Structure formats: C-alpha cells, structure tokens
Amino acid sequence: MATDTLASSSHHCEIVLVQGTHDANGFPCGRPAGETCSDCGSELCDLHTEVCEFCNQAFCSMCMWLHLEKADAKPAQPVSRPERLKRRA
C-alpha cells in the first residue's frame, strides 16, 4: 500500500516545453501534476492547467482551444440584430 501512495504522488506534468522550431526534442515540464486533461488525459501541473469557465473541466492549452471551438462548449449567444437606421424627414 505504501508503494501505491508513493507512485501516485510522483506524477509529473507531461507538457513538453520547446524553445522554438529548431528545438526538436524540448524538455518535460517536470513540475508535480495535480490535474488531468479532460480530453487527452495528460497529467498537468498548476501552470499548464486551464479550466473552462462554462463546464468547469480541466484541459491542457491545446485541448482547451479545441474545446472552446465546439459549439456546445460556449453559452448561447444572443443573436445580434442590426440597429434600424432612423430616417430623417
């Protein structure tokens, strides 16, 4: 049982940081993970976790962007109606 506790507390953020397009490998963030992305399942630290304000789920930045692109992820927006032009006589 003690091994299970140690194993579960040693999860690290799985986000890979790169310095630019020339950096083919990058390096792992390595910070302690406290969340899991609701879409891809990556372990995330507090710096790399984004929470959707509409559904309150945690995502990595790429999955958050994709999540917000879905129509059902956003609250319904009122249809804007063009203001009528008042004609002057």
N, C-alpha and C positions, 0 to 999 in steps of 0.2 A: 504493500500500500504506500509506503514512503516513496518508493520509486515512481509511482504514478503521480504523486504530488510534485516531485522534482521535475518530472518530464513535462507536466502541464504548465509549470511556472517558467520553463525555459524557452517558451515560444518567442521568436523574434520577428520583427517586421520583415515582410517578404518583398517590399518595394526595392527595386534596384535603381540606384542613383547614377546618372551619367553626366559627364562634364560637357558633352557636345556630340556632334555627329561623328567625330573622329574616335570617340570612346566606345569601342565595340563591346566591351565586357561590362563596364560600370563596376559598381561595388554595392553590396547589400546595405541597407539602412542599419540593420543590426540592433535598433532600439527594442526594448521589450514590447511585445504585442499585447494589446488589451481588447482589440475588436477583430472581427472577421468580416470581410466584404460580403454583403448580402447577395451579390451577383456572382463573382468569380471565386469566392472562398479564400482569397489571400488573407494572411494574418497581417494586421495593421497596427502601427503604433499610434499614439495620440496625434502626432504631427501629420500623418498621412491618412487619417480618418476624416471623411466628410459625411455629415448626417443630413439626410433630406428633411427639410423643414415641413414637408407635406405628409410623408409617411413615417418619418422618424426611424428609417433604416440606415445602417452604416454602409458606406461604399468607399472604394479607392477612387482616386480622381477620375480615371478613365471610365469606370463603371458609373460614377455619378453623372458624368456628362451624358453617357448613353441613356441612363435612367431618366434624366430630365428631358431628353429628346422624345421620349414616349408621351403620347397624348394623355394617357391615364395617370401620369405622374404629377401633372400640374392641376391646380384647381381650375374649375371652369372660369373662363374669362368672359365678361360681358361683351356682347357684340357692339363695337363702336359704330355709331350712326353719324354720318356726316351732318354737320350743323347746316340747317337750312339758311340759305342766303336771304337776307331781308332785302326786298326790292324797294328802292326809293321811288316815290312818285314824282 
